[in-house]
Amino acid sequence: MSYKYIDPDKISEMLFGDDSYIVEFCEAGITSFSEFNENFSTHLLNRNMKELRNAGHKIKPGAQMMGADEIVDEYTKARTMLEDNASTEKLEQSVQAMDAICSAILEELNTLSKEYK
């Protein structure tokens, strides 16, 4: 499989190529990205900057470790839109973009996990 968002080599290197650690990391990532995606949508559409930041700060290190910079980019863009009091339509577009990114990452983590089981 071709990976668009995560970097399997980076993950493997970080976890010393240990199959069980890679599977565990992927499973934890699936949980974290699912929770983040739900929280991102809720807090952005509710215009709750404090909780949006909390969600972003939780996911940012993991996303960066696996090479998923698109998460950080979209999160940063959403924060800026919220600060600028963007229209609800713009915020909904960001939610859709983040949902697409997170869905792809979840699929990639699932695939990577299966490769190491």
Helices and strands as residue ranges (DSSP letters): H 8-14, H 19-45, H 49-65, H 69-83, H 88-116
